[in-house]
Amino acid sequence: MHLRDRVRELRLVPAGELRRNEKNWRRHPQRQRDALSAVLREIGYAGAVLAYEAGDELKLIDGHLRVDEAGEDDVPVLVVDLTEAEADRLLAIYDPLGAMAETDRVKLAGLLNEADQSITSLIHDLDPAGGAEPKGGGGKRPAPMLKFGDTQVALTEGEADSLRQLSSDYRQQHGSTIGFWGWLASHAGLA
């Protein structure tokens, strides 16, 4: 099979010069913005946003949030040779296509175990309420959740606090969280 290469070039472009796509259907909640901001501060750009030439402008297909977080900094942009109709089709399917991937829990656990990251980046969403009271009154927040891919475990507030403290203590003793999950599993009799 011969596939066309639609990538024209990789450019560094000031974020303010990139035109947002008014047809972008993705919305980014604050906790996603906070998470992306933390990753960009820690790692930086490891991938490019996607844009096509619309007249004299570069119009985004993918990467709106990364551009928002960049302020006026330069952003790596893959410039693609697409018509507006092709760009619209790609905008509609790009994220859903990636979301079709399934999780290999064993490999994910291995990556998380070896990664030199803070506990907050290892636990995708320890507090699903985002610190806010739920709508509908009652004042009761949902239980914190420990998530690894599709696997979720409900924690009590005390368990969540204990896990945060263990991670902090481990980081102080070892200088990072590399091996934290393996250490925790062995001390909990799970490994």
Buried (B, 14 or more C-beta within 10 A) or exposed (E): EEEEEEEEEEBEBEBEEBBEBEEBEEEBEEBEEEBBBBBBEEEEBEEBBBBBBBEEEBBBBBBBBBBBBBEEEEBBBBBBEBEEEBBBEBBEEBEEEEEEEEEEEEEBBEEBBEBEBBBBBBBBBBBBBEEEEEEEEEEEBEBBBBBBBEEEEEBEEEBBEEBBEBBEEBBEEEEEBBBBBBBBEEEEEEE
